[in-house]
Amino acid sequence: MISRWATVTHKDAAPAQGLTDALSSFSPGLPLAVALSGGADSVALLVACAEKWPGQVHAIHIHHGLQAAADDFERHCVALCAQLNVPLIVQRVDARHGAGESPEDAARKARYKAFGAASKEAHGLSAIKNIAIAQHADDQVETVLLALSRGAGLPGLAAMPARWERDGMTYHRPLLAVPGALLRAWLQERGISWVEDPTNTDEQFTRNRIRARLLPALADAFPQFRETFARSARHAAQAQALLLEVAQQDLAAVGSPPVIKALQALSEARQANVLRHWLLQQQATPSAAQLAQLQSQIAACTTRGHQIHLKVATGHVTRAGAVLQYAAAADKPV
């Protein structure tokens, strides 16, 4: 078993208070499952939740099978849950990625599938509909920086939501305001060990380079960067929610599929917003260049004979009389 003690960098922080404050406003539906990797963050979340809601908490460990240390992670989770008297459900998944799919996306899809299966296996409790995940303030900062590096729009800059729903389950991230160092300090105070993922120090991964190089520099230059980045992410999320409301209203006005003349009557920004929303409903995510080209084609569409045939995501946007239509690669235009 690989066990590690982390160095605490927040000298003036109060670990217990930080975790207590985070969980004081966390009121999930019970029973609750905690995603337990065996790492410090998920171990701290499980221990805190088990203390707050005794007898109402399960742990779910997902064995990805992608590295040699995976069995060590599982053994640690089994021992910890036995010590806490918390039921543990282990889900083994095939997280290998296919052609054209990133390893991160493949692992994410496998995890969601495993969470859904695990929620139905809980014994002694009613069906689990709430799952807590231990991503914290440092993870949120890394997500914002990754979004900035990719030139992301508001959805990317909004980073990770504290709560969301998927496939009938409600997921929670109650630790987004808590730095990772505080979680490790809290465990240290209690003498609780954790396993350290050996890939966390591999700087071929962008997140690890951010963690190792950028976060210490940000801490030196802007000591409150975790709080300010989190506030910016919340502002972006609020702005994106407003844009979604506007897009829904505009789509109702221009129709689905959208009427070209109605689109032309909108401002450039609102037109882009409603087109993006419509395409997302078709399971197509346009690039900035594709969206700009589509808008240019719409502006030029002033005669009955003007055609539109533009590749977007895996399919094409075409003109069908007075409206636009989208057909995925495997579909045939109506």
DRENDO-1510 file (C-alpha; in Angstrom, 1 decimal, always signed):
<recs>
REC; n; res; u; v; w
REC; 1; MET; +0.0; +0.0; +0.0 .
REC; 2; ILE; +1.3; +3.4; -0.9 .
REC; 3; SER; +0.7; +5.8; +2.0 .
REC; 4; ARG; +1.8; +9.4; +2.0 .
REC; 5; TRP; +1.7; +12.4; +4.3 .
REC; 6; ALA; +1.4; +15.7; +2.5 .
REC; 7; THR; +3.2; +18.9; +3.4 .
REC; 8; VAL; +0.8; +21.5; +4.6 .
REC; 9; THR; +1.5; +24.9; +3.0 .
REC; 10; HIS; -1.3; +26.9; +4.6 .
REC; 11; LYS; +0.4; +27.7; +7.9 .
REC; 12; ASP; -2.3; +29.8; +9.3 .
REC; 13; ALA; -5.2; +27.7; +8.2 .
REC; 14; ALA; -7.5; +25.9; +10.5 .
REC; 15; PRO; -8.1; +22.5; +8.9 .
REC; 16; ALA; -11.0; +21.4; +11.0 .
REC; 17; GLN; -12.8; +24.7; +10.7 .
REC; 18; GLY; -12.3; +24.7; +6.9 .
REC; 19; LEU; -13.9; +21.3; +6.5 .
REC; 20; THR; -16.6; +22.0; +9.0 .
REC; 21; ASP; -17.6; +25.3; +7.2 .
REC; 22; ALA; -17.8; +23.5; +3.9 .
REC; 23; LEU; -20.1; +20.7; +5.2 .
REC; 24; SER; -22.2; +23.0; +7.3 .
REC; 25; SER; -24.1; +24.2; +4.2 .
REC; 26; PHE; -24.0; +20.8; +2.5 .
REC; 27; SER; -27.5; +19.2; +2.7 .
REC; 28; PRO; -27.8; +16.4; +0.3 .
REC; 29; GLY; -30.6; +13.9; +0.1 .
REC; 30; LEU; -29.9; +10.9; +2.3 .
REC; 31; PRO; -28.7; +8.2; +2.0 .
REC; 32; LEU; -25.6; +9.6; +0.5 .
REC; 33; ALA; -22.7; +7.9; -1.4 .
REC; 34; VAL; -19.2; +9.2; -1.4 .
REC; 35; ALA; -16.9; +8.5; -4.4 .
REC; 36; LEU; -13.8; +7.1; -2.7 .
REC; 37; SER; -10.6; +6.8; -4.6 .
REC; 38; GLY; -8.4; +6.2; -1.5 .
REC; 39; GLY; -6.7; +9.6; -2.0 .
REC; 40; ALA; -6.5; +12.2; +0.7 .
REC; 41; ASP; -9.4; +14.3; -0.7 .
REC; 42; SER; -12.0; +11.6; -0.9 .
REC; 43; VAL; -10.8; +10.0; +2.4 .
REC; 44; ALA; -11.4; +13.3; +4.2 .
REC; 45; LEU; -14.8; +13.7; +2.6 .
REC; 46; LEU; -15.9; +10.2; +3.5 .
REC; 47; VAL; -14.7; +10.5; +7.1 .
REC; 48; ALA; -16.4; +13.9; +7.6 .
REC; 49; CYS; -19.7; +12.7; +6.0 .
REC; 50; ALA; -19.7; +9.4; +7.9 .
REC; 51; GLU; -19.4; +11.4; +11.1 .
REC; 52; LYS; -22.1; +13.9; +10.2 .
REC; 53; TRP; -24.6; +11.3; +8.9 .
REC; 54; PRO; -23.8; +8.0; +10.7 .
REC; 55; GLY; -25.5; +5.0; +9.2 .
REC; 56; GLN; -26.6; +7.0; +6.1 .
REC; 57; VAL; -23.4; +7.0; +4.1 .
REC; 58; HIS; -22.0; +4.5; +1.6 .
REC; 59; ALA; -18.7; +4.6; -0.2 .
REC; 60; ILE; -18.2; +3.8; -3.9 .
REC; 61; HIS; -14.8; +2.8; -5.1 .
REC; 62; ILE; -14.2; +2.6; -8.9 .
REC; 63; HIS; -11.4; +0.2; -9.9 .
REC; 64; HIS; -10.3; +1.6; -13.3 .
REC; 65; GLY; -7.6; -1.1; -13.8 .
REC; 66; LEU; -5.4; +1.4; -15.7 .
REC; 67; GLN; -2.3; +1.2; -13.4 .
REC; 68; ALA; -0.5; -1.3; -11.2 .
REC; 69; ALA; -1.3; +0.6; -8.1 .
REC; 70; ALA; -5.1; +0.2; -8.6 .
REC; 71; ASP; -5.2; -2.9; -6.3 .
REC; 72; ASP; -3.5; -0.9; -3.5 .
REC; 73; PHE; -6.2; +1.8; -3.8 .
REC; 74; GLU; -8.9; -0.8; -3.4 .
REC; 75; ARG; -7.2; -2.5; -0.4 .
REC; 76; HIS; -6.9; +0.8; +1.3 .
REC; 77; CYS; -10.5; +1.7; +0.7 .
REC; 78; VAL; -11.7; -1.7; +2.0 .
REC; 79; ALA; -9.6; -1.2; +5.2 .
REC; 80; LEU; -10.8; +2.3; +5.8 .
REC; 81; CYS; -14.4; +1.5; +5.3 .
REC; 82; ALA; -14.2; -1.4; +7.7 .
REC; 83; GLN; -12.6; +0.9; +10.3 .
REC; 84; LEU; -15.4; +3.5; +9.8 .
REC; 85; ASN; -18.2; +0.9; +9.6 .
REC; 86; VAL; -19.2; +2.3; +6.2 .
REC; 87; PRO; -20.6; +0.0; +3.5 .
REC; 88; LEU; -18.3; -0.1; +0.5 .
REC; 89; ILE; -19.3; -0.9; -3.1 .
REC; 90; VAL; -16.5; -1.7; -5.5 .
REC; 91; GLN; -17.1; -1.2; -9.2 .
REC; 92; ARG; -14.6; -2.5; -11.7 .
REC; 93; VAL; -14.7; -0.7; -15.1 .
REC; 94; ASP; -13.0; -0.9; -18.4 .
REC; 95; ALA; -11.9; +2.7; -18.8 .
REC; 96; ARG; -9.8; +2.2; -21.9 .
REC; 97; HIS; -10.5; +4.8; -24.6 .
REC; 98; GLY; -11.5; +4.0; -28.1 .
REC; 99; ALA; -10.4; +5.6; -31.4 .
REC; 100; GLY; -11.0; +9.3; -31.5 .
REC; 101; GLU; -11.8; +9.4; -27.7 .
REC; 102; SER; -9.6; +11.0; -25.1 .
REC; 103; PRO; -8.6; +8.9; -22.0 .
REC; 104; GLU; -10.3; +11.5; -19.8 .
REC; 105; ASP; -13.6; +11.2; -21.6 .
REC; 106; ALA; -13.5; +7.4; -21.6 .
REC; 107; ALA; -12.8; +7.3; -17.8 .
REC; 108; ARG; -15.5; +9.9; -17.1 .
REC; 109; LYS; -18.1; +7.9; -19.0 .
REC; 110; ALA; -17.0; +4.7; -17.2 .
REC; 111; ARG; -17.3; +6.4; -13.9 .
REC; 112; TYR; -20.8; +7.7; -14.4 .
REC; 113; LYS; -21.9; +4.3; -15.6 .
REC; 114; ALA; -20.4; +2.7; -12.5 .
REC; 115; PHE; -22.0; +5.2; -10.2 .
REC; 116; GLY; -25.4; +4.4; -11.6 .
REC; 117; ALA; -24.8; +0.7; -11.2 .
REC; 118; ALA; -23.4; +1.1; -7.7 .
REC; 119; SER; -26.4; +3.2; -6.5 .
REC; 120; LYS; -28.7; +0.2; -7.2 .
REC; 121; GLU; -26.4; -2.2; -5.2 .
REC; 122; ALA; -26.6; -0.5; -1.9 .
REC; 123; HIS; -27.8; -2.9; +0.8 .
REC; 124; GLY; -29.7; -1.8; +4.0 .
REC; 125; LEU; -30.6; +1.6; +2.6 .
REC; 126; SER; -33.2; +2.9; +0.2 .
REC; 127; ALA; -32.0; +3.7; -3.3 .
REC; 128; ILE; -29.1; +6.1; -3.4 .
REC; 129; LYS; -29.8; +9.2; -5.5 .
REC; 130; ASN; -27.0; +11.5; -4.2 .
REC; 131; ILE; -23.3; +11.1; -4.7 .
REC; 132; ALA; -20.6; +13.4; -3.2 .
REC; 133; ILE; -17.3; +13.9; -5.1 .
REC; 134; ALA; -14.2; +15.3; -3.3 .
REC; 135; GLN; -12.9; +17.8; -5.9 .
REC; 136; HIS; -11.7; +20.9; -4.0 .
REC; 137; ALA; -10.5; +24.5; -4.5 .
REC; 138; ASP; -7.2; +23.6; -6.1 .
REC; 139; ASP; -9.0; +21.3; -8.6 .
REC; 140; GLN; -11.3; +24.3; -9.4 .
REC; 141; VAL; -8.4; +26.6; -10.1 .
REC; 142; GLU; -6.8; +24.0; -12.3 .
REC; 143; THR; -10.1; +23.7; -14.3 .
REC; 144; VAL; -10.3; +27.5; -14.8 .
REC; 145; LEU; -6.6; +27.7; -15.9 .
REC; 146; LEU; -7.2; +24.8; -18.4 .
REC; 147; ALA; -10.3; +26.6; -19.7 .
REC; 148; LEU; -8.3; +29.8; -20.2 .
REC; 149; SER; -5.5; +28.0; -21.9 .
REC; 150; ARG; -8.0; +26.6; -24.4 .
REC; 151; GLY; -9.7; +29.9; -25.1 .
REC; 152; ALA; -12.9; +28.6; -23.6 .
REC; 153; GLY; -16.1; +30.5; -23.4 .
REC; 154; LEU; -18.4; +31.0; -20.4 .
REC; 155; PRO; -19.3; +27.3; -20.0 .
REC; 156; GLY; -15.6; +26.4; -19.6 .
REC; 157; LEU; -14.8; +29.4; -17.4 .
REC; 158; ALA; -17.6; +28.5; -15.1 .
REC; 159; ALA; -15.5; +25.4; -14.3 .
REC; 160; MET; -17.0; +22.7; -12.1 .
REC; 161; PRO; -20.6; +23.1; -10.7 .
REC; 162; ALA; -21.1; +22.4; -7.0 .
REC; 163; ARG; -24.3; +20.4; -7.9 .
REC; 164; TRP; -25.6; +18.8; -11.1 .
REC; 165; GLU; -27.9; +16.1; -12.2 .
REC; 166; ARG; -27.3; +13.2; -14.6 .
REC; 167; ASP; -29.3; +10.1; -15.4 .
REC; 168; GLY; -31.6; +10.5; -12.4 .
REC; 169; MET; -28.7; +11.0; -10.0 .
REC; 170; THR; -27.7; +14.2; -8.1 .
REC; 171; TYR; -24.0; +14.8; -7.8 .
REC; 172; HIS; -22.4; +17.2; -5.3 .
REC; 173; ARG; -19.0; +18.8; -4.9 .
REC; 174; PRO; -19.1; +20.2; -1.3 .
REC; 175; LEU; -15.3; +20.9; -1.0 .
REC; 176; LEU; -14.9; +23.4; -3.9 .
REC; 177; ALA; -14.0; +26.2; -1.4 .
REC; 178; VAL; -11.5; +24.0; +0.6 .
REC; 179; PRO; -7.8; +23.9; -0.4 .
REC; 180; GLY; -6.4; +20.5; -0.8 .
REC; 181; ALA; -3.7; +21.2; +1.8 .
REC; 182; LEU; -6.4; +21.8; +4.5 .
REC; 183; LEU; -7.9; +18.3; +3.8 .
REC; 184; ARG; -4.5; +16.7; +4.2 .
REC; 185; ALA; -3.8; +18.6; +7.4 .
REC; 186; TRP; -7.2; +17.5; +8.8 .
REC; 187; LEU; -6.3; +13.9; +8.1 .
REC; 188; GLN; -2.9; +14.4; +9.6 .
REC; 189; GLU; -4.4; +15.7; +12.8 .
REC; 190; ARG; -6.5; +12.6; +13.1 .
REC; 191; GLY; -3.8; +10.2; +12.1 .
REC; 192; ILE; -5.7; +8.9; +9.1 .
REC; 193; SER; -3.6; +7.8; +6.1 .
REC; 194; TRP; -4.4; +7.8; +2.4 .
REC; 195; VAL; -2.9; +6.5; -0.8 .
REC; 196; GLU; -1.1; +8.7; -3.2 .
REC; 197; ASP; -1.7; +8.2; -6.9 .
REC; 198; PRO; +1.8; +7.8; -8.5 .
REC; 199; THR; +0.6; +9.6; -11.6 .
REC; 200; ASN; -0.1; +12.8; -9.7 .
REC; 201; THR; +3.6; +13.8; -10.0 .
REC; 202; ASP; +3.8; +12.9; -13.7 .
REC; 203; GLU; +4.2; +16.3; -15.4 .
REC; 204; GLN; +3.3; +14.9; -18.9 .
REC; 205; PHE; -0.2; +15.6; -17.7 .
REC; 206; THR; -1.3; +19.2; -18.0 .
REC; 207; ARG; -3.1; +19.3; -14.7 .
REC; 208; ASN; +0.0; +18.0; -12.9 .
REC; 209; ARG; +2.2; +20.7; -14.5 .
REC; 210; ILE; -0.3; +23.4; -13.3 .
REC; 211; ARG; -0.3; +21.9; -9.8 .
REC; 212; ALA; +3.4; +21.7; -9.6 .
REC; 213; ARG; +4.5; +24.9; -11.3 .
REC; 214; LEU; +1.6; +27.4; -11.5 .
REC; 215; LEU; -0.2; +27.1; -8.2 .
REC; 216; PRO; +2.9; +27.8; -6.1 .
REC; 217; ALA; +3.7; +30.9; -8.3 .
REC; 218; LEU; +0.1; +32.1; -8.0 .
REC; 219; ALA; +0.2; +31.6; -4.2 .
REC; 220; ASP; +3.3; +33.8; -4.0 .
REC; 221; ALA; +1.8; +36.5; -6.3 .
REC; 222; PHE; -1.8; +36.4; -5.3 .
REC; 223; PRO; -2.3; +34.7; -1.9 .
REC; 224; GLN; -6.1; +34.7; -2.2 .
REC; 225; PHE; -6.2; +33.3; -5.7 .
REC; 226; ARG; -8.3; +30.3; -4.8 .
REC; 227; GLU; -11.1; +32.5; -3.5 .
REC; 228; THR; -10.9; +35.0; -6.4 .
REC; 229; PHE; -10.8; +32.3; -9.1 .
REC; 230; ALA; -13.7; +30.6; -7.5 .
REC; 231; ARG; -15.6; +33.9; -7.5 .
REC; 232; SER; -14.8; +34.4; -11.2 .
REC; 233; ALA; -16.1; +30.9; -11.9 .
REC; 234; ARG; -19.3; +31.7; -10.1 .
REC; 235; HIS; -19.8; +34.9; -12.1 .
REC; 236; ALA; -19.2; +33.0; -15.3 .
REC; 237; ALA; -21.7; +30.3; -14.3 .
REC; 238; GLN; -24.3; +33.0; -13.5 .
REC; 239; ALA; -23.7; +34.8; -16.8 .
REC; 240; GLN; -23.9; +31.5; -18.7 .
REC; 241; ALA; -27.2; +30.7; -17.0 .
REC; 242; LEU; -28.6; +34.0; -18.2 .
REC; 243; LEU; -27.4; +33.4; -21.8 .
REC; 244; LEU; -29.1; +30.0; -21.6 .
REC; 245; GLU; -32.4; +31.7; -20.7 .
REC; 246; VAL; -32.0; +34.2; -23.6 .
REC; 247; ALA; -31.2; +31.3; -26.0 .
REC; 248; GLN; -34.3; +29.4; -24.9 .
REC; 249; GLN; -36.5; +32.4; -25.5 .
REC; 250; ASP; -34.9; +33.2; -28.8 .
REC; 251; LEU; -35.1; +29.6; -30.0 .
REC; 252; ALA; -38.8; +29.6; -29.2 .
REC; 253; ALA; -39.1; +32.8; -31.4 .
REC; 254; VAL; -37.0; +31.7; -34.4 .
REC; 255; GLY; -38.3; +28.1; -34.3 .
REC; 256; SER; -36.6; +24.7; -34.2 .
REC; 257; PRO; -35.4; +24.2; -36.9 .
REC; 258; PRO; -34.6; +27.9; -37.0 .
REC; 259; VAL; -36.1; +30.1; -39.6 .
REC; 260; ILE; -33.3; +31.9; -41.5 .
REC; 261; LYS; -35.1; +35.3; -41.8 .
REC; 262; ALA; -35.9; +35.2; -38.0 .
REC; 263; LEU; -32.2; +34.6; -37.3 .
REC; 264; GLN; -31.2; +37.5; -39.5 .
REC; 265; ALA; -33.3; +39.8; -37.5 .
REC; 266; LEU; -31.2; +39.1; -34.3 .
REC; 267; SER; -28.1; +40.9; -33.3 .
REC; 268; GLU; -24.9; +39.1; -34.0 .
REC; 269; ALA; -24.3; +38.1; -30.4 .
REC; 270; ARG; -27.9; +36.8; -29.9 .
REC; 271; GLN; -27.7; +35.0; -33.2 .
REC; 272; ALA; -24.5; +33.2; -32.2 .
REC; 273; ASN; -26.0; +32.4; -28.8 .
REC; 274; VAL; -29.2; +30.8; -30.2 .
REC; 275; LEU; -27.4; +28.9; -32.9 .
REC; 276; ARG; -25.0; +27.4; -30.4 .
REC; 277; HIS; -28.0; +26.4; -28.2 .
REC; 278; TRP; -29.8; +24.9; -31.1 .
REC; 279; LEU; -26.8; +22.9; -32.3 .
REC; 280; LEU; -26.1; +21.6; -28.8 .
REC; 281; GLN; -29.6; +20.3; -28.8 .
REC; 282; GLN; -28.7; +18.4; -31.9 .
REC; 283; GLN; -25.7; +16.9; -30.0 .
REC; 284; ALA; -23.3; +19.1; -32.0 .
REC; 285; THR; -20.7; +21.4; -30.4 .
REC; 286; PRO; -19.6; +24.0; -33.0 .
REC; 287; SER; -16.1; +25.5; -32.9 .
REC; 288; ALA; -15.7; +29.2; -32.8 .
REC; 289; ALA; -14.6; +29.2; -36.5 .
REC; 290; GLN; -17.5; +27.0; -37.5 .
REC; 291; LEU; -20.0; +29.2; -35.8 .
REC; 292; ALA; -18.6; +32.4; -37.3 .
REC; 293; GLN; -18.7; +30.8; -40.8 .
REC; 294; LEU; -22.3; +29.7; -40.3 .
REC; 295; GLN; -23.3; +33.2; -39.3 .
REC; 296; SER; -21.5; +34.6; -42.4 .
REC; 297; GLN; -23.5; +32.1; -44.5 .
REC; 298; ILE; -26.8; +33.2; -42.8 .
REC; 299; ALA; -26.0; +36.8; -43.5 .
REC; 300; ALA; -25.4; +36.1; -47.2 .
REC; 301; CYS; -28.6; +34.0; -47.5 .
REC; 302; THR; -30.7; +36.8; -49.2 .
REC; 303; THR; -31.9; +34.9; -52.2 .
REC; 304; ARG; -34.1; +31.8; -52.6 .
REC; 305; GLY; -31.3; +29.9; -54.4 .
REC; 306; HIS; -28.5; +30.5; -51.9 .
REC; 307; GLN; -27.4; +27.2; -50.4 .
REC; 308; ILE; -25.8; +26.5; -47.1 .
REC; 309; HIS; -23.8; +23.3; -46.6 .
REC; 310; LEU; -21.4; +23.7; -43.7 .
REC; 311; LYS; -19.6; +21.0; -41.6 .
REC; 312; VAL; -20.2; +21.4; -37.9 .
REC; 313; ALA; -18.9; +18.9; -35.4 .
REC; 314; THR; -19.6; +15.4; -37.0 .
REC; 315; GLY; -22.3; +16.5; -39.3 .
REC; 316; HIS; -23.5; +19.4; -41.5 .
REC; 317; VAL; -25.8; +22.4; -41.3 .
REC; 318; THR; -27.7; +22.8; -44.5 .
REC; 319; ARG; -30.5; +25.0; -45.8 .
REC; 320; ALA; -33.9; +23.4; -46.3 .
REC; 321; GLY; -36.1; +26.1; -47.8 .
REC; 322; ALA; -36.8; +28.8; -45.2 .
REC; 323; VAL; -35.0; +27.0; -42.4 .
REC; 324; LEU; -31.7; +25.5; -41.3 .
REC; 325; GLN; -31.3; +21.8; -40.6 .
REC; 326; TYR; -28.6; +19.7; -39.0 .
REC; 327; ALA; -27.8; +16.2; -40.0 .
REC; 328; ALA; -25.1; +14.1; -38.1 .
REC; 329; ALA; -22.7; +12.1; -40.2 .
REC; 330; ALA; -24.8; +8.9; -40.1 .
REC; 331; ASP; -28.1; +10.8; -40.8 .
REC; 332; LYS; -29.5; +11.7; -44.1 .
REC; 333; PRO; -31.0; +15.2; -44.5 .
REC; 334; VAL; -34.8; +15.3; -44.5 .
</recs>
